[in-house]
Amino acid sequence: MSHDRRYIFLLNLAQKRLQRHIEQQTENRAGISAVQAGALFILQKQDGALSGELAAALDIAPSAMTGLADRMVRAGLIERRTDTLDRRINRLWLTDNGRAAATRALAELAPLNKALSEGFSEEEMAVISRWLGAVQQRFQP
C-alpha cells in the first residue's frame, strides 16, 4: 500500500487547517483564542507559572508572551502576582473566569480530539502520538 511520504508538507498543512478550525471553535464558542486556551490549559496544571515557563510551554517568544499575558489580564482570565520569595518576579495565576473559560474550551475541543482519532485503532494512535512526540523532541529550541 502506497502512501504520501511528504511528511513536512502534510504536517504543516494539517496544522494550519487544524489551527484555523480550533480558532473558529474556541473564539466563537468559548470566547477566547486558541493560544489563550493553551495558556489556560497549562496554568490549570501549573498555576503560578512564570511568564517564561508559559512562553516555553506554548513555544512562543517571551515578547509575545508579554502581550498575551497583558490581553489575558485585561480579559480577566489570569492575574499577575508578585512572587512571595522574590518580589522581582511576577507569576501568572488563573482567575475564576479563567478556570471557567478553560473548562468551556476543553468541552469545545473534546469532540475534535475524538473526531481526529476516528477510524484509527488504539495501536495506530499510539504510533501517531509517539511520532508527533519524537518530532517535537527532535526540534526543540
C-alpha angles and dihedrals in degrees: 000000000000122000137179109271097188089115098166092049093045093046093049093047092048091048093051094048093044092047091051091049093047092048090054093047099046097039094046099042109018095033095230136093122257092250090050089051089051091051091049091049090052092047090051086064098032108027111180094035122162116251090245092053091052092047090052092048091050092042093233132130117268089241090055089049091056091056092043092051091048091053092046092050090050089049090052094241098118139010133212117232129183113249112255093223100039115030091195090069128077121203127202119236132183118246122213087260089052092052091050092048091050090051091050092047092049090051089051094049099043094080090049091055088050092048091050091058098043112121094021126102122233088253092053092048090050089055091047091050091048092049094048090048091051092050090051093048095047094052102042115143 
